[in-house]
């Protein structure tokens, strides 16, 4: 959930900047941002011991290895 949430946050930040640059309403990108942040918070809160800031890159790498390895 953490990696998916972080992916949503990254995409939503880019979409929000794009929306403001093109004078559009960033409603969808803000909804995606809130969804991503919710996933990250849920993953951190419901993990057996939670994630520290130093453990997040390792979690991303583990997911990438599972997908591509």
N, C-alpha and C positions, 0 to 999 in steps of 0.2 A: 504494500500500500504506500509505503514511503516513496519508493522510486516513481510510481505512477503519479502520486501527488506532486512530487518535485517536477516531473515532466509537464504536468498541467500548469503549474506555476510559471515555468519557463516559457511555455507557449503563450500563456495569457499575458505575460509582460510584453512580449513582442507584439501581440495582437492589440494590446491597449495603446502602445506607442504608435502603431500603424493607424489605429482609429483616430487618435488625436491629430496625427500628421495630416490625415485626409479629411478632417473636420466631420467625422462620423461619430455616432454615439457608441461608446464602448460597452454596451450592455452585455453582449455575449462574452466578451473577454473578461469582464469583471465577474460574471457568473462562473466562468472557468477558473478564475483565480480563487474564488471562494470555495469551489469544489476541491481544488488542489490543496488549499490550506487545510480544509476539513480532513482530507485523507491523511495529510502529514500529521496533523494533531491526533487523529484517531490511532494512527500507527504508533506514534510515540507514547500515547497514553495507555494503549492496550498491549504493548509489548511486555514480555515477561520482566525485563529489567529496563526497558526503554532504550532509546538511542541517544548517544552523546554526539556532539558535533563532529568529533573525530571518527565516529563509526559510520557516518552517512556515506562517505566516498566508498568504503568497503562494501556497503550494501548495494550501491549502484553497480560496482564492478561484479559482484556476485550475480546480480540479475542479468547483466550483459553477457556474462559467461554462460549462464543457463540458456539465454536466447540464441546466442551466436556460436557457442562452443559446443 
